[in-house]
Amino acid sequence: MKTRSSFSGWLRHNSEHYLLADAQRQIAAKYGRPAPPRPRSAKDRFWLQVFAPTYRRLPWKLRRFTIQAMPGSHRQHWTTPPRRGTPAVSVDGYLHAPPALPETRGE
């Protein structure tokens, strides 16, 4: 993860942390297990009682738009790896012969 020196890094760190904490609380309630400790600070209460429920109620298209608008690693475009040659074993289970190497003449 990138450093949290930028606003987007700070926002990403906090939103991941508190959305995870909220999900843990929901799962604990669903299965009748002890819930994580209640938030103590005003900051924790804001993130858990305002941000997390609001975020979960947003339509996916709005969430996706917001995520894409923020700079970060999620915007990296990955290249497709180059295709390799034939597989070592075919579908019928027989080994493929290795490709013939060009003959070189000794000098």
Beta strands, then each sheet from edge to edge (+ up, - down):
end
